[in-house]
Amino acid sequence: MADENARLSTTRLILVPALITLAVTIIRLVGELQHWPTPWFSNAAGGGGAVVGISWLPIIFGPYFALKLVGAGSGPSGAGKAIAWSFVGLAVLVLGIYLLGKTLEHPSALTLVGFLVTLAAAFVARVGWRSLGNTLIAYAFAARVPVVVVMFLAMRGNGGQGWGTHYDAVPPEATQMGFWKKFIEFAFLPQMFGWIGYTVIVGSVLGTIVVAIFRRKRAVPAAA
């Protein structure tokens, strides 16, 4: 029963942020299809740093989840431990990104290792504050699964020519790839491994720091 309550609590906690994230994804897709202006929208591969996008949202939702959990009595056993493990996770994420950067142009088994390392970073950060880690992992999948669906549809659109959005954009050398190879390499693996790790690590680092500051501010008046 306790496990069931925890799952329901996590579901309630991420519900509104997940819906907001889905709305941003839909708005971005519509904006790209309608060729709305830059820098708000971009059809370039990788997103072109467009302002409207979900990669910024962990900056907001990481601290939001952390403060909500503290308020519900599910804070970390130690703020220093939580911060430390978040930064260990960040180091693991950087290692995974480094491996991907070295191998993406010529994919190999090491590329898959790189993706696995970026995903592992999320679970490393979870060690320091399990409830925040679980919440961020659940939110990350809720945010990225719809993107995978959109990318699948976008890549299949127009008889395999794509919709002309960043969701189906790939490097020139990959345009002649078969659909499934292209989808796995440029949609499934990045979204379900790399972006999951990124979301959890950004949320963990900022969330643990904000909670440490919050606790310190509360402790100072109490001591005075």
C-alpha positions in Angstrom: 0.0 0.0 0.0 2.9 2.4 0.8 4.4 1.8 -2.6 1.0 2.4 -4.3 0.6 5.7 -2.4 4.1 6.8 -3.4 3.3 6.1 -7.0 0.0 8.0 -6.8 1.8 10.9 -5.1 4.4 11.0 -7.8 1.7 11.0 -10.5 -0.1 13.9 -8.8 3.1 15.8 -8.5 4.1 15.5 -12.1 0.6 15.7 -13.6 0.4 19.5 -14.2 4.1 19.9 -15.2 3.7 17.0 -17.7 0.6 18.6 -19.2 2.4 21.9 -19.5 5.3 20.2 -21.2 3.0 18.4 -23.6 1.3 21.7 -24.4 4.7 23.3 -25.2 5.5 20.3 -27.4 2.3 20.8 -29.3 2.7 24.5 -29.6 6.2 24.0 -30.9 5.1 21.5 -33.5 2.3 23.8 -34.7 4.7 26.8 -34.8 7.2 24.9 -36.9 4.6 23.6 -39.3 3.2 27.1 -39.7 6.8 28.6 -39.9 6.4 31.0 -37.0 9.4 33.3 -36.5 12.8 32.7 -35.0 14.2 32.7 -32.4 10.9 31.4 -30.9 10.7 28.5 -33.3 13.3 26.7 -35.5 13.0 23.8 -38.0 16.8 23.2 -37.8 18.1 19.8 -36.8 18.5 19.7 -33.0 16.0 22.5 -32.5 18.3 25.4 -33.3 18.1 26.7 -29.8 14.5 27.8 -30.2 13.0 29.7 -27.2 9.8 27.6 -27.3 10.9 24.1 -26.3 10.8 21.7 -23.3 14.6 21.5 -22.7 14.3 24.7 -20.5 11.6 23.3 -18.3 13.7 21.2 -15.9 15.2 24.5 -14.8 11.8 25.4 -13.4 10.4 22.0 -12.5 13.5 20.7 -10.7 13.2 23.3 -7.9 9.4 23.1 -8.0 9.5 19.3 -7.3 12.2 19.7 -4.7 10.3 22.3 -2.7 7.0 20.4 -3.0 8.7 17.2 -1.7 10.3 19.1 1.2 6.9 20.6 2.1 5.4 17.1 2.1 8.1 15.8 4.4 10.0 13.9 1.7 13.2 16.0 1.8 16.7 14.6 1.6 18.4 13.1 4.6 21.2 15.7 4.1 21.3 18.6 1.7 25.0 18.2 1.2 24.7 14.5 0.3 21.9 15.3 -2.2 23.9 18.1 -3.9 27.0 15.9 -4.0 25.3 13.0 -5.7 23.6 15.4 -8.1 27.0 16.6 -9.2 28.4 13.1 -9.4 25.4 12.4 -11.8 26.4 15.5 -13.7 29.9 14.2 -14.1 28.5 10.9 -15.4 26.3 12.8 -17.8 29.2 14.8 -19.2 31.1 11.5 -19.7 28.2 10.1 -21.7 28.0 13.3 -23.8 31.7 13.1 -24.4 31.4 9.5 -25.7 28.6 10.5 -27.9 30.5 13.4 -29.3 33.4 11.2 -30.2 31.3 8.5 -31.9 28.1 10.0 -33.4 29.6 10.8 -36.8 30.7 7.1 -37.1 28.3 5.2 -34.8 29.6 2.1 -33.1 29.0 0.0 -30.0 30.6 2.9 -28.1 27.8 5.1 -29.2 25.3 2.9 -27.5 27.5 2.9 -24.4 27.4 6.7 -24.5 23.6 6.7 -24.5 23.5 4.1 -21.7 25.9 6.3 -19.6 23.7 9.4 -20.1 20.7 7.4 -18.8 22.7 6.0 -15.9 23.5 9.5 -14.8 19.8 9.9 -13.8 20.0 7.0 -11.5 23.3 8.1 -10.0 21.8 11.5 -9.0 18.8 9.6 -7.5 21.1 8.1 -4.8 21.3 11.4 -2.9 17.6 12.1 -2.8 15.5 9.1 -3.8 12.0 10.8 -3.9 13.3 13.7 -6.0 15.1 11.3 -8.3 12.0 9.2 -8.8 9.8 12.2 -9.4 12.3 13.6 -12.0 12.7 10.3 -13.8 8.9 9.9 -14.0 8.6 13.5 -15.3 11.4 13.0 -17.8 9.7 10.0 -19.4 6.3 11.8 -19.3 8.0 14.7 -21.2 9.9 12.7 -23.7 7.6 9.9 -24.7 5.2 12.3 -26.5 8.3 13.7 -28.3 9.2 10.2 -29.5 5.7 9.8 -30.8 5.8 13.2 -32.6 9.2 12.3 -34.1 7.9 8.9 -35.3 4.9 10.6 -37.1 7.1 13.4 -38.4 9.6 11.1 -39.9 6.9 8.9 -41.5 5.1 12.0 -42.8 4.8 12.9 -46.5 5.7 9.4 -47.6 8.9 9.3 -45.6 10.0 12.8 -46.6 9.1 14.3 -43.3 7.1 17.3 -42.2 10.0 19.7 -42.5 10.2 20.3 -38.7 13.1 19.8 -36.4 11.4 16.7 -35.2 12.2 14.9 -38.5 15.4 16.8 -39.4 18.6 14.7 -39.6 22.1 15.4 -40.9 22.5 15.4 -44.7 24.5 12.1 -44.6 21.6 10.4 -42.8 18.8 11.3 -45.3 19.2 8.1 -47.2 19.0 5.9 -44.1 16.2 3.4 -43.7 13.4 4.6 -41.6 13.9 2.4 -38.5 17.7 3.0 -38.4 17.1 6.8 -38.7 14.3 6.7 -36.1 16.3 4.7 -33.5 19.6 6.7 -34.0 18.1 10.3 -34.1 14.8 9.9 -32.2 14.5 7.0 -29.8 18.0 6.8 -28.4 18.5 10.5 -27.9 15.1 11.1 -26.4 14.8 7.9 -24.2 18.4 8.0 -23.0 20.2 11.3 -23.5 17.3 13.7 -22.8 16.1 11.6 -19.8 19.6 11.9 -18.2 19.7 15.6 -19.0 16.3 16.3 -17.5 17.0 14.5 -14.3 20.4 15.9 -13.8 19.4 19.6 -14.5 16.4 19.2 -12.2 18.5 17.4 -9.5 21.3 19.9 -9.4 19.0 23.0 -9.3 16.5 21.4 -7.0 19.0 20.3 -4.4 20.7 23.7 -4.5 17.4 25.6 -4.1 16.4 23.4 -1.1 19.8 23.9 0.5 19.4 27.7 0.2 15.8 27.4 1.4 16.8 25.4 4.5 19.7 27.8 5.3 17.4 30.8 5.1 15.0 29.2 7.5 17.8 28.1 9.9 19.3 31.6 10.2 16.2 33.3 11.7 15.6 30.3 13.9 19.2 30.6 15.3 18.8 34.3 15.7 
